[in-house]
Structure formats: structure tokens, C-alpha cells
Amino acid sequence: MSSDAIIVGAGLAGLVAAAELVDAGKHVTIVDQEPEATFGGQAWWSFGGLFLVDSP
């Protein structure tokens, strides 16, 4: 497997960084200690798995 970038941590910042890199055509690998079901880090725990920006 080959990656242009390896991101350690699947929290909100890691996921945003990965999304930006993928949008730029890069192949990204994300490594996190938590299971895939809880990707989002503290945002997942704080908001029950849902992160909403500018929402009521």
C-alpha cells in the first residue's frame, strides 16, 4: 500500500485534513487507536456522532 500522506488521529482535524488531501487528488491513510465507528474524536463523543456547524 502506498500513501501520499499518513494522518495520525481520526478526530475532527484529522478527518478535515484527510478530506482536503483527497479533494486535492492525494491517497491518504488514517491511523487511529479507536474503532472506525467512533471516527471524529471528541466531536463524536461531545455531539453524539453528529457535528453541526451554524445549526440551531
mmCIF file of the N, C-alpha and C atoms, coordinates in Angstrom:
data_MODEL
# 
_entry.id   MODEL 
# 
loop_
_atom_site.group_PDB 
_atom_site.id 
_atom_site.type_symbol 
_atom_site.label_atom_id 
_atom_site.label_alt_id 
_atom_site.label_comp_id 
_atom_site.label_asym_id 
_atom_site.label_entity_id 
_atom_site.label_seq_id 
_atom_site.pdbx_PDB_ins_code 
_atom_site.Cartn_x 
_atom_site.Cartn_y 
_atom_site.Cartn_z 
_atom_site.occupancy 
_atom_site.B_iso_or_equiv 
_atom_site.pdbx_formal_charge 
_atom_site.auth_seq_id 
_atom_site.auth_comp_id 
_atom_site.auth_asym_id 
_atom_site.auth_atom_id 
_atom_site.pdbx_PDB_model_num 
ATOM 1   N N  . MET A 1 1  ? 0.853   -1.170 0.000  1.00 0.00 ? 1  MET A N  1 
ATOM 2   C CA . MET A 1 1  ? 0.000   0.000  0.000  1.00 0.00 ? 1  MET A CA 1 
ATOM 3   C C  . MET A 1 1  ? 0.902   1.237  0.000  1.00 0.00 ? 1  MET A C  1 
ATOM 4   N N  . SER A 1 2  ? 0.516   2.206  -0.779 1.00 0.00 ? 2  SER A N  1 
ATOM 5   C CA . SER A 1 2  ? 1.266   3.453  -0.884 1.00 0.00 ? 2  SER A CA 1 
ATOM 6   C C  . SER A 1 2  ? 0.339   4.620  -0.586 1.00 0.00 ? 2  SER A C  1 
ATOM 7   N N  . SER A 1 3  ? 0.838   5.578  0.178  1.00 0.00 ? 3  SER A N  1 
ATOM 8   C CA . SER A 1 3  ? 0.048   6.761  0.527  1.00 0.00 ? 3  SER A CA 1 
ATOM 9   C C  . SER A 1 3  ? 0.876   8.011  0.297  1.00 0.00 ? 3  SER A C  1 
ATOM 10  N N  . ASP A 1 4  ? 0.195   9.076  -0.092 1.00 0.00 ? 4  ASP A N  1 
ATOM 11  C CA . ASP A 1 4  ? 0.851   10.373 -0.187 1.00 0.00 ? 4  ASP A CA 1 
ATOM 12  C C  . ASP A 1 4  ? 0.971   11.009 1.192  1.00 0.00 ? 4  ASP A C  1 
ATOM 13  N N  . ALA A 1 5  ? 0.037   10.661 2.088  1.00 0.00 ? 5  ALA A N  1 
ATOM 14  C CA . ALA A 1 5  ? 0.042   11.214 3.444  1.00 0.00 ? 5  ALA A CA 1 
ATOM 15  C C  . ALA A 1 5  ? -0.510  10.180 4.410  1.00 0.00 ? 5  ALA A C  1 
ATOM 16  N N  . ILE A 1 6  ? 0.048   10.152 5.600  1.00 0.00 ? 6  ILE A N  1 
ATOM 17  C CA . ILE A 1 6  ? -0.470  9.326  6.690  1.00 0.00 ? 6  ILE A CA 1 
ATOM 18  C C  . ILE A 1 6  ? -0.884  10.286 7.796  1.00 0.00 ? 6  ILE A C  1 
ATOM 19  N N  . ILE A 1 7  ? -2.140  10.205 8.189  1.00 0.00 ? 7  ILE A N  1 
ATOM 20  C CA . ILE A 1 7  ? -2.668  11.082 9.232  1.00 0.00 ? 7  ILE A CA 1 
ATOM 21  C C  . ILE A 1 7  ? -2.873  10.249 10.488 1.00 0.00 ? 7  ILE A C  1 
ATOM 22  N N  . VAL A 1 8  ? -2.260  10.695 11.581 1.00 0.00 ? 8  VAL A N  1 
ATOM 23  C CA . VAL A 1 8  ? -2.396  10.008 12.860 1.00 0.00 ? 8  VAL A CA 1 
ATOM 24  C C  . VAL A 1 8  ? -3.468  10.732 13.656 1.00 0.00 ? 8  VAL A C  1 
ATOM 25  N N  . GLY A 1 9  ? -4.572  10.044 13.869 1.00 0.00 ? 9  GLY A N  1 
ATOM 26  C CA . GLY A 1 9  ? -5.692  10.618 14.607 1.00 0.00 ? 9  GLY A CA 1 
ATOM 27  C C  . GLY A 1 9  ? -6.857  10.907 13.686 1.00 0.00 ? 9  GLY A C  1 
ATOM 28  N N  . ALA A 1 10 ? -7.982  10.280 13.980 1.00 0.00 ? 10 ALA A N  1 
ATOM 29  C CA . ALA A 1 10 ? -9.187  10.453 13.170 1.00 0.00 ? 10 ALA A CA 1 
ATOM 30  C C  . ALA A 1 10 ? -10.181 11.366 13.863 1.00 0.00 ? 10 ALA A C  1 
ATOM 31  N N  . GLY A 1 11 ? -9.652  12.345 14.589 1.00 0.00 ? 11 GLY A N  1 
ATOM 32  C CA . GLY A 1 11 ? -10.511 13.370 15.170 1.00 0.00 ? 11 GLY A CA 1 
ATOM 33  C C  . GLY A 1 11 ? -10.957 14.328 14.084 1.00 0.00 ? 11 GLY A C  1 
ATOM 34  N N  . LEU A 1 12 ? -11.647 15.351 14.478 1.00 0.00 ? 12 LEU A N  1 
ATOM 35  C CA . LEU A 1 12 ? -12.188 16.305 13.517 1.00 0.00 ? 12 LEU A CA 1 
ATOM 36  C C  . LEU A 1 12 ? -11.089 16.909 12.642 1.00 0.00 ? 12 LEU A C  1 
ATOM 37  N N  . ALA A 1 13 ? -9.984  17.319 13.244 1.00 0.00 ? 13 ALA A N  1 
ATOM 38  C CA . ALA A 1 13 ? -8.890  17.927 12.472 1.00 0.00 ? 13 ALA A CA 1 
ATOM 39  C C  . ALA A 1 13 ? -8.283  16.931 11.489 1.00 0.00 ? 13 ALA A C  1 
ATOM 40  N N  . GLY A 1 14 ? -8.088  15.697 11.935 1.00 0.00 ? 14 GLY A N  1 
ATOM 41  C CA . GLY A 1 14 ? -7.534  14.673 11.054 1.00 0.00 ? 14 GLY A CA 1 
ATOM 42  C C  . GLY A 1 14 ? -8.448  14.364 9.887  1.00 0.00 ? 14 GLY A C  1 
ATOM 43  N N  . LEU A 1 15 ? -9.745  14.277 10.147 1.00 0.00 ? 15 LEU A N  1 
ATOM 44  C CA . LEU A 1 15 ? -10.701 13.994 9.079  1.00 0.00 ? 15 LEU A CA 1 
ATOM 45  C C  . LEU A 1 15 ? -10.793 15.145 8.087  1.00 0.00 ? 15 LEU A C  1 
ATOM 46  N N  . VAL A 1 16 ? -10.746 16.377 8.580  1.00 0.00 ? 16 VAL A N  1 
ATOM 47  C CA . VAL A 1 16 ? -10.779 17.538 7.680  1.00 0.00 ? 16 VAL A CA 1 
ATOM 48  C C  . VAL A 1 16 ? -9.513  17.571 6.831  1.00 0.00 ? 16 VAL A C  1 
ATOM 49  N N  . ALA A 1 17 ? -8.368  17.319 7.450  1.00 0.00 ? 17 ALA A N  1 
ATOM 50  C CA . ALA A 1 17 ? -7.112  17.288 6.697  1.00 0.00 ? 17 ALA A CA 1 
ATOM 51  C C  . ALA A 1 17 ? -7.158  16.206 5.623  1.00 0.00 ? 17 ALA A C  1 
ATOM 52  N N  . ALA A 1 18 ? -7.673  15.036 5.976  1.00 0.00 ? 18 ALA A N  1 
ATOM 53  C CA . ALA A 1 18 ? -7.785  13.945 5.008  1.00 0.00 ? 18 ALA A CA 1 
ATOM 54  C C  . ALA A 1 18 ? -8.714  14.322 3.862  1.00 0.00 ? 18 ALA A C  1 
ATOM 55  N N  . ALA A 1 19 ? -9.835  14.934 4.176  1.00 0.00 ? 19 ALA A N  1 
ATOM 56  C CA . ALA A 1 19 ? -10.790 15.336 3.134  1.00 0.00 ? 19 ALA A CA 1 
ATOM 57  C C  . ALA A 1 19 ? -10.159 16.343 2.175  1.00 0.00 ? 19 ALA A C  1 
ATOM 58  N N  . GLU A 1 20 ? -9.407  17.293 2.713  1.00 0.00 ? 20 GLU A N  1 
ATOM 59  C CA . GLU A 1 20 ? -8.740  18.289 1.863  1.00 0.00 ? 20 GLU A CA 1 
ATOM 60  C C  . GLU A 1 20 ? -7.719  17.623 0.947  1.00 0.00 ? 20 GLU A C  1 
ATOM 61  N N  . LEU A 1 21 ? -6.953  16.686 1.491  1.00 0.00 ? 21 LEU A N  1 
ATOM 62  C CA . LEU A 1 21 ? -5.950  15.994 0.687  1.00 0.00 ? 21 LEU A CA 1 
ATOM 63  C C  . LEU A 1 21 ? -6.591  15.129 -0.391 1.00 0.00 ? 21 LEU A C  1 
ATOM 64  N N  . VAL A 1 22 ? -7.658  14.431 -0.048 1.00 0.00 ? 22 VAL A N  1 
ATOM 65  C CA . VAL A 1 22 ? -8.366  13.608 -1.034 1.00 0.00 ? 22 VAL A CA 1 
ATOM 66  C C  . VAL A 1 22 ? -8.950  14.493 -2.130 1.00 0.00 ? 22 VAL A C  1 
ATOM 67  N N  . ASP A 1 23 ? -9.505  15.634 -1.757 1.00 0.00 ? 23 ASP A N  1 
ATOM 68  C CA . ASP A 1 23 ? -10.020 16.580 -2.756 1.00 0.00 ? 23 ASP A CA 1 
ATOM 69  C C  . ASP A 1 23 ? -8.915  17.055 -3.694 1.00 0.00 ? 23 ASP A C  1 
ATOM 70  N N  . ALA A 1 24 ? -7.684  17.083 -3.187 1.00 0.00 ? 24 ALA A N  1 
ATOM 71  C CA . ALA A 1 24 ? -6.538  17.503 -3.998 1.00 0.00 ? 24 ALA A CA 1 
ATOM 72  C C  . ALA A 1 24 ? -5.941  16.341 -4.793 1.00 0.00 ? 24 ALA A C  1 
ATOM 73  N N  . GLY A 1 25 ? -6.610  15.177 -4.730 1.00 0.00 ? 25 GLY A N  1 
ATOM 74  C CA . GLY A 1 25 ? -6.166  14.029 -5.518 1.00 0.00 ? 25 GLY A CA 1 
ATOM 75  C C  . GLY A 1 25 ? -5.110  13.158 -4.859 1.00 0.00 ? 25 GLY A C  1 
ATOM 76  N N  . LYS A 1 26 ? -4.919  13.304 -3.570 1.00 0.00 ? 26 LYS A N  1 
ATOM 77  C CA . LYS A 1 26 ? -3.914  12.524 -2.848 1.00 0.00 ? 26 LYS A CA 1 
ATOM 78  C C  . LYS A 1 26 ? -4.528  11.267 -2.253 1.00 0.00 ? 26 LYS A C  1 
ATOM 79  N N  . HIS A 1 27 ? -3.697  10.231 -2.100 1.00 0.00 ? 27 HIS A N  1 
ATOM 80  C CA . HIS A 1 27 ? -4.114  9.000  -1.427 1.00 0.00 ? 27 HIS A CA 1 
ATOM 81  C C  . HIS A 1 27 ? -3.711  9.117  0.033  1.00 0.00 ? 27 HIS A C  1 
ATOM 82  N N  . VAL A 1 28 ? -4.674  8.951  0.938  1.00 0.00 ? 28 VAL A N  1 
ATOM 83  C CA . VAL A 1 28 ? -4.459  9.205  2.364  1.00 0.00 ? 28 VAL A CA 1 
ATOM 84  C C  . VAL A 1 28 ? -4.747  7.946  3.173  1.00 0.00 ? 28 VAL A C  1 
ATOM 85  N N  . THR A 1 29 ? -3.913  7.702  4.170  1.00 0.00 ? 29 THR A N  1 
ATOM 86  C CA . THR A 1 29 ? -4.153  6.653  5.152  1.00 0.00 ? 29 THR A CA 1 
ATOM 87  C C  . THR A 1 29 ? -4.346  7.325  6.503  1.00 0.00 ? 29 THR A C  1 
ATOM 88  N N  . ILE A 1 30 ? -5.424  6.950  7.203  1.00 0.00 ? 30 ILE A N  1 
ATOM 89  C CA . ILE A 1 30 ? -5.701  7.481  8.540  1.00 0.00 ? 30 ILE A CA 1 
ATOM 90  C C  . ILE A 1 30 ? -5.471  6.362  9.549  1.00 0.00 ? 30 ILE A C  1 
ATOM 91  N N  . VAL A 1 31 ? -4.719  6.669  10.597 1.00 0.00 ? 31 VAL A N  1 
ATOM 92  C CA . VAL A 1 31 ? -4.441  5.711  11.662 1.00 0.00 ? 31 VAL A CA 1 
ATOM 93  C C  . VAL A 1 31 ? -4.993  6.288  12.957 1.00 0.00 ? 31 VAL A C  1 
ATOM 94  N N  . ASP A 1 32 ? -5.787  5.482  13.682 1.00 0.00 ? 32 ASP A N  1 
ATOM 95  C CA . ASP A 1 32 ? -6.358  5.941  14.944 1.00 0.00 ? 32 ASP A CA 1 
ATOM 96  C C  . ASP A 1 32 ? -6.448  4.763  15.896 1.00 0.00 ? 32 ASP A C  1 
ATOM 97  N N  . GLN A 1 33 ? -6.381  5.032  17.179 1.00 0.00 ? 33 GLN A N  1 
ATOM 98  C CA . GLN A 1 33 ? -6.451  3.964  18.176 1.00 0.00 ? 33 GLN A CA 1 
ATOM 99  C C  . GLN A 1 33 ? -7.883  3.488  18.435 1.00 0.00 ? 33 GLN A C  1 
ATOM 100 N N  . GLU A 1 34 ? -8.854  4.289  18.077 1.00 0.00 ? 34 GLU A N  1 
ATOM 101 C CA . GLU A 1 34 ? -10.252 3.947  18.317 1.00 0.00 ? 34 GLU A CA 1 
ATOM 102 C C  . GLU A 1 34 ? -10.838 3.195  17.120 1.00 0.00 ? 34 GLU A C  1 
ATOM 103 N N  . PRO A 1 35 ? -11.931 2.453  17.322 1.00 0.00 ? 35 PRO A N  1 
ATOM 104 C CA . PRO A 1 35 ? -12.567 1.762  16.198 1.00 0.00 ? 35 PRO A CA 1 
ATOM 105 C C  . PRO A 1 35 ? -13.164 2.750  15.195 1.00 0.00 ? 35 PRO A C  1 
ATOM 106 N N  . GLU A 1 36 ? -13.317 2.295  13.963 1.00 0.00 ? 36 GLU A N  1 
ATOM 107 C CA . GLU A 1 36 ? -13.827 3.141  12.883 1.00 0.00 ? 36 GLU A CA 1 
ATOM 108 C C  . GLU A 1 36 ? -15.187 3.751  13.210 1.00 0.00 ? 36 GLU A C  1 
ATOM 109 N N  . ALA A 1 37 ? -15.991 3.062  13.979 1.00 0.00 ? 37 ALA A N  1 
ATOM 110 C CA . ALA A 1 37 ? -17.335 3.552  14.314 1.00 0.00 ? 37 ALA A CA 1 
ATOM 111 C C  . ALA A 1 37 ? -17.307 4.851  15.111 1.00 0.00 ? 37 ALA A C  1 
ATOM 112 N N  . THR A 1 38 ? -16.176 5.162  15.739 1.00 0.00 ? 38 THR A N  1 
ATOM 113 C CA . THR A 1 38 ? -16.102 6.381  16.550 1.00 0.00 ? 38 THR A CA 1 
ATOM 114 C C  . THR A 1 38 ? -15.203 7.442  15.928 1.00 0.00 ? 38 THR A C  1 
ATOM 115 N N  . PHE A 1 39 ? -14.941 7.351  14.616 1.00 0.00 ? 39 PHE A N  1 
ATOM 116 C CA . PHE A 1 39 ? -14.152 8.400  13.954 1.00 0.00 ? 39 PHE A CA 1 
ATOM 117 C C  . PHE A 1 39 ? -14.801 9.745  14.219 1.00 0.00 ? 39 PHE A C  1 
ATOM 118 N N  . GLY A 1 40 ? -14.006 10.742 14.433 1.00 0.00 ? 40 GLY A N  1 
ATOM 119 C CA . GLY A 1 40 ? -14.493 12.079 14.757 1.00 0.00 ? 40 GLY A CA 1 
ATOM 120 C C  . GLY A 1 40 ? -13.960 12.551 16.091 1.00 0.00 ? 40 GLY A C  1 
ATOM 121 N N  . GLY A 1 41 ? -13.331 11.643 16.838 1.00 0.00 ? 41 GLY A N  1 
ATOM 122 C CA . GLY A 1 41 ? -12.698 12.007 18.108 1.00 0.00 ? 41 GLY A CA 1 
ATOM 123 C C  . GLY A 1 41 ? -13.662 12.613 19.104 1.00 0.00 ? 41 GLY A C  1 
ATOM 124 N N  . GLN A 1 42 ? -13.252 13.705 19.727 1.00 0.00 ? 42 GLN A N  1 
ATOM 125 C CA . GLN A 1 42 ? -14.059 14.353 20.753 1.00 0.00 ? 42 GLN A CA 1 
ATOM 126 C C  . GLN A 1 42 ? -15.376 14.889 20.196 1.00 0.00 ? 42 GLN A C  1 
ATOM 127 N N  . ALA A 1 43 ? -15.396 15.258 18.919 1.00 0.00 ? 43 ALA A N  1 
ATOM 128 C CA . ALA A 1 43 ? -16.651 15.722 18.319 1.00 0.00 ? 43 ALA A CA 1 
ATOM 129 C C  . ALA A 1 43 ? -17.685 14.604 18.339 1.00 0.00 ? 43 ALA A C  1 
ATOM 130 N N  . TRP A 1 44 ? -17.247 13.384 18.111 1.00 0.00 ? 44 TRP A N  1 
ATOM 131 C CA . TRP A 1 44 ? -18.177 12.250 18.141 1.00 0.00 ? 44 TRP A CA 1 
ATOM 132 C C  . TRP A 1 44 ? -18.750 12.090 19.539 1.00 0.00 ? 44 TRP A C  1 
ATOM 133 N N  . TRP A 1 45 ? -17.882 12.133 20.548 1.00 0.00 ? 45 TRP A N  1 
ATOM 134 C CA . TRP A 1 45 ? -18.344 11.947 21.926 1.00 0.00 ? 45 TRP A CA 1 
ATOM 135 C C  . TRP A 1 45 ? -19.170 13.140 22.408 1.00 0.00 ? 45 TRP A C  1 
ATOM 136 N N  . SER A 1 46 ? -18.767 14.341 22.039 1.00 0.00 ? 46 SER A N  1 
ATOM 137 C CA . SER A 1 46 ? -19.445 15.548 22.515 1.00 0.00 ? 46 SER A CA 1 
ATOM 138 C C  . SER A 1 46 ? -20.815 15.747 21.893 1.00 0.00 ? 46 SER A C  1 
ATOM 139 N N  . PHE A 1 47 ? -20.941 15.372 20.645 1.00 0.00 ? 47 PHE A N  1 
ATOM 140 C CA . PHE A 1 47 ? -22.181 15.637 19.916 1.00 0.00 ? 47 PHE A CA 1 
ATOM 141 C C  . PHE A 1 47 ? -22.916 14.359 19.530 1.00 0.00 ? 47 PHE A C  1 
ATOM 142 N N  . GLY A 1 48 ? -22.586 13.245 20.136 1.00 0.00 ? 48 GLY A N  1 
ATOM 143 C CA . GLY A 1 48 ? -23.285 12.002 19.849 1.00 0.00 ? 48 GLY A CA 1 
ATOM 144 C C  . GLY A 1 48 ? -23.091 11.506 18.430 1.00 0.00 ? 48 GLY A C  1 
ATOM 145 N N  . GLY A 1 49 ? -21.961 11.812 17.827 1.00 0.00 ? 49 GLY A N  1 
ATOM 146 C CA . GLY A 1 49 ? -21.679 11.344 16.483 1.00 0.00 ? 49 GLY A CA 1 
ATOM 147 C C  . GLY A 1 49 ? -22.079 12.317 15.403 1.00 0.00 ? 49 GLY A C  1 
ATOM 148 N N  . LEU A 1 50 ? -22.568 13.486 15.786 1.00 0.00 ? 50 LEU A N  1 
ATOM 149 C CA . LEU A 1 50 ? -23.036 14.451 14.796 1.00 0.00 ? 50 LEU A CA 1 
ATOM 150 C C  . LEU A 1 50 ? -22.411 15.799 15.087 1.00 0.00 ? 50 LEU A C  1 
ATOM 151 N N  . PHE A 1 51 ? -21.729 16.369 14.123 1.00 0.00 ? 51 PHE A N  1 
ATOM 152 C CA . PHE A 1 51 ? -21.111 17.672 14.294 1.00 0.00 ? 51 PHE A CA 1 
ATOM 153 C C  . PHE A 1 51 ? -21.781 18.626 13.331 1.00 0.00 ? 51 PHE A C  1 
ATOM 154 N N  . LEU A 1 52 ? -22.458 19.621 13.835 1.00 0.00 ? 52 LEU A N  1 
ATOM 155 C CA . LEU A 1 52 ? -23.196 20.575 13.009 1.00 0.00 ? 52 LEU A CA 1 
ATOM 156 C C  . LEU A 1 52 ? -22.617 21.967 13.183 1.00 0.00 ? 52 LEU A C  1 
ATOM 157 N N  . VAL A 1 53 ? -22.341 22.628 12.087 1.00 0.00 ? 53 VAL A N  1 
ATOM 158 C CA . VAL A 1 53 ? -21.820 23.986 12.113 1.00 0.00 ? 53 VAL A CA 1 
ATOM 159 C C  . VAL A 1 53 ? -22.941 24.943 11.746 1.00 0.00 ? 53 VAL A C  1 
ATOM 160 N N  . ASP A 1 54 ? -23.067 26.029 12.501 1.00 0.00 ? 54 ASP A N  1 
ATOM 161 C CA . ASP A 1 54 ? -24.096 27.045 12.256 1.00 0.00 ? 54 ASP A CA 1 
ATOM 162 C C  . ASP A 1 54 ? -25.510 26.458 12.211 1.00 0.00 ? 54 ASP A C  1 
ATOM 163 N N  . SER A 1 55 ? -25.799 25.574 13.135 1.00 0.00 ? 55 SER A N  1 
ATOM 164 C CA . SER A 1 55 ? -27.140 24.987 13.189 1.00 0.00 ? 55 SER A CA 1 
ATOM 165 C C  . SER A 1 55 ? -27.828 25.417 14.487 1.00 0.00 ? 55 SER A C  1 
ATOM 166 N N  . PRO A 1 56 ? -29.138 25.468 14.481 1.00 0.00 ? 56 PRO A N  1 
ATOM 167 C CA . PRO A 1 56 ? -29.862 25.883 15.695 1.00 0.00 ? 56 PRO A CA 1 
ATOM 168 C C  . PRO A 1 56 ? -29.744 24.864 16.816 1.00 0.00 ? 56 PRO A C  1 
# 
